[in-house]
Structure formats: structure tokens, C-alpha cells
Amino acid sequence: MSTETKSMVEIENEFFHRNTYCDGCGARAVYRIIFTFGHLDFCRHHFRKHEFKLCCESLKVLTHETEEEANSA
């Protein structure tokens, strides 16, 4: 999880323009969950495992997945 203070735009740009990895297992991150205190990155498996709680407590959820990829999982 990030500890330095960044703007929402910086956090979003970093996710879409860099390789990011799951905070749960180190696989390629497909989701970035933004909270008031920072952000967490997750692969599809770990996001789905905690999806309800993450979506309820986050400010924003970013994804690299297309709607088609999300529906096929």
C-alpha cells in the first residue's frame, strides 16, 4: 500500500501507465482500489474474493479489464 501522499490523478495515472502487481500475491494487478488512506492493487482472483467489502469501503475502483473479460471470469 502506498504511504506517500499523491493526488487522485497521480494514483490513477500510475495504475494505467505502469506495471502494477497484486498486493495479495504478486500477480499482475487488474484492479486498483482507492481509499482515503491510500490504495491497494489486486489481481482478478483477490479482487473477486473481497469485492463486496472493497467496493463498499473504497472511494473508487479502477480496472484494466474490459466488460467482456470481467464477464468471462
Backbone as a ProteinNet text record, in pm:
[ID]
protein_1_A
[PRIMARY]
MSTETKSMVEIENEFFHRNTYCDGCGARAVYRIIFTFGHLDFCRHHFRKHEFKLCCESLKVLTHETEEEANSA
[TERTIARY]
84.7	0	88.9	47.3	123.4	114.3	227.7	227.1	250.7	300.6	322.4	193	181.4	60.4	65.9	-34.4	-44.6	-185.7	-200.4	-334.3	-406.4	-536.6	-617.3	-572.3	-541.4	-497.3	-364.5	-271.5	-142.2	-159.5	-247.5	-273.6	-334.7	-427.2	-490.8	-390.4	-314	-216.8	-111.9	-64.8	34.5	-18.5	-144.3	-203.9	-214	-254.8	-276.7	-148.8	-41.4	80.1	201.2	185.6	294.8	247.6	343.1	308.2	288.2	172.8	144	113.1	137.1	124.4	33.9	-33.5	-129.1	-61.7	-123.9	-73.4	-97.2	-179.9	-208	-114.7	-73	6.7	119.4	127	234	203.6	86.3	46.3	17.9	2.5	-28.3	-159.7	-158.6	-279.5	-373.1	-500	-603.2	-693.9	-691.8	-776.2	-691.4	-727	-670.7	-787.9	-784.2	-889	-833.2	-900.1	-853.1	-936.4	-865.8	-927	-884.2	-938.2	-897.3	-752.8	-703.3	-569	-463.7	-501.9	-406.4	-475.6	-401.8	-461.8	-403.2	-478	-434.3	-454.2	-364.6	-374.5	-401.7	-490.3	-526.8	-536.2	-502.6	-530.3	-681.4	-730.1	-873.3	-918.9	-840.9	-878	-896.2	-798.2	-807.5	-913.2	-933.6	-1040.4	-1176	-1199.6	-1328.2	-1351.8	-1244.6	-1255.8	-1306.5	-1266.9	-1301.9	-1384.8	-1444.6	-1510.1	-1613.9	-1705	-1812.5	-1756.9	-1668.8	-1614	-1528.9	-1447.6	-1363.5	-1448.3	-1552.2	-1638	-1716	-1754	-1829.1	-1742.2	-1614.6	-1527.4	-1436.7	-1435.1	-1342.3	-1404.2	-1317	-1361.5	-1384	-1298.3	-1302.7	-1234.8	-1284.4	-1222.9	-1186.3	-1057.6	-1009.6	-981.3	-997.6	-968	-909.9	-827.1	-775.1	-866.6	-955.6	-1042.1	-1146.5	-1175.3	-1288.1	-1412.4	-1528.5	-1653.2	-1658.5	-1611.4	-1611.7	-1522.1	-1403.2	-1311.3	-1372.1	-1434.3	-1493.8	-1606.9	-1686	-1798.3	-1756.4	-1637.3	-1591	-1524.7	-1496.2	-1425.1	-1517.8
-117.9	0	123.7	222.6	346	426.8	483.3	564.7	712	743.6	882.8	946.4	1076.7	1147.7	1180.8	1132.7	1159	1205	1279.6	1321.6	1203	1211.6	1107	1085.2	1191.8	1182.1	1107.8	1136.8	1067.8	919	886.2	745.7	673.4	736.8	676.8	661.4	765.2	760	652.8	642.5	541.5	400.8	376.5	245.3	212.9	309.3	283.8	290.7	347.8	365.5	288.8	210.7	130.1	-12.1	-103.8	-239.3	-239.3	-282.7	-290	-434.5	-469.4	-608.5	-621.1	-734.5	-763.2	-755.5	-684	-675.9	-805.5	-893.8	-1021.3	-1133.2	-1134.3	-1249	-1213.7	-1091.5	-1052.2	-1072.4	-1125.6	-1140.5	-1002.4	-994.6	-867.5	-812.6	-688.1	-625.3	-584.8	-611.3	-573.6	-466.9	-456.2	-360.7	-276.4	-149.4	-60.8	-5.4	-24.8	22.2	141.9	255	378.5	407.4	428.1	460	599.8	649.4	780.1	776.3	660.4	647	599.9	571.3	521.9	430.6	331.9	240.9	100.8	3.9	-134.9	-182.7	-269	-326.5	-475.3	-529.3	-670	-733.8	-863.2	-945	-972.7	-1035.3	-1064.4	-1154.6	-1258.3	-1353.6	-1285.4	-1206.5	-1143.2	-1032.3	-963	-863.8	-932.1	-1036.7	-1108.3	-1165.6	-1213.3	-1272.6	-1170.4	-1043.9	-939.1	-827.2	-852.7	-747.9	-666.3	-730.9	-657.7	-558.8	-605.4	-518.3	-406.5	-440.3	-338.5	-229.6	-269.5	-171.5	-85.4	-142.9	-67.6	36.6	5	91.3	182.5	167.6	245.1	375.1	465.7	587.7	561.2	473.3	448.4	315.3	245.5	121	139.5	119.8	127.7	-12.9	-35.4	-167	-157.1	-256.9	-273.5	-365.2	-436.4	-534.1	-466.7	-530.7	-488.4	-556.4	-510.6	-572	-717.9	-748.4	-885	-976.7	-929.2	-1007.4	-1030.9	-929.6	-941.3	-1041.9	-1045.9	-1137.4	-1281.3	-1301.3	-1436.9	-1504.2	-1427.9	-1484.2	-1560.5
0	0	0	-71.4	-81.8	46.7	89.1	209.9	179.5	58.4	25.6	-23.5	-3.7	-43.1	-191.7	-265.6	-408.6	-438.6	-546.9	-587.7	-651.7	-661.1	-723.8	-868.3	-939.1	-1078.2	-1086.4	-997.2	-996.2	-968.4	-875.3	-842	-961	-1029.2	-1146.9	-1261.5	-1290.8	-1399.4	-1374.8	-1252.8	-1217.5	-1246.2	-1215.8	-1237.9	-1386.2	-1466.8	-1608.7	-1692.8	-1639.8	-1719.8	-1667.8	-1562.6	-1508.4	-1487.2	-1481.2	-1441.2	-1291.2	-1247.9	-1105.2	-1070.6	-946.1	-903.7	-781.8	-773.6	-666.7	-530.1	-438.1	-301.5	-225	-280.6	-214.5	-255.1	-384.3	-430.5	-526.2	-573	-663	-811.2	-844.5	-985.5	-1044.5	-1174.6	-1241	-1187.8	-1144.4	-1090.1	-1203.5	-1183	-1277.8	-1216.2	-1084.8	-1012.7	-918.5	-908.2	-805.8	-727.4	-596.6	-508.1	-432	-443.2	-381.5	-257.6	-146.4	-17.2	24.3	132.5	183.7	232.9	271.9	329.2	229	105.1	5.7	-93.4	-145.1	-242.1	-228.3	-281.6	-288.7	-432.1	-478.5	-612	-598.9	-684.8	-677.2	-814.8	-820.5	-937.7	-938	-1044.3	-1054.2	-938.5	-907.7	-802.9	-667.7	-625.7	-494.1	-489.4	-600.7	-602.9	-586.5	-664.1	-655.9	-516.9	-454	-320.3	-217.8	-233	-135.8	-197.5	-312.4	-391.6	-315.5	-245.8	-179.8	-77.8	9.2	113.4	51.9	-47.6	-111.8	-176.5	-246.3	-313.8	-214.8	-103	-1.6	69	87.4	167.6	86.2	-44.7	-127.2	-177.1	-219.1	-286	-433.4	-490.2	-633.9	-663.6	-765.9	-812.1	-959.1	-990.6	-1128	-1178.1	-1308	-1362.9	-1503.1	-1536.6	-1672	-1751.8	-1684.7	-1750.4	-1837.8	-1948.8	-2030.1	-1973.2	-2010.1	-1961.9	-2004.9	-2124.5	-2175.4	-2091	-2054.1	-1970.5	-1832.1	-1775.5	-1643.1	-1643	-1748.5	-1755.4	-1782.2	-1837.1	-1867.1	-1748.1	-1643.6	-1526.5	-1435.1
[MASK]
+++++++++++++++++++++++++++++++++++++++++++++++++++++++++++++++++++++++++

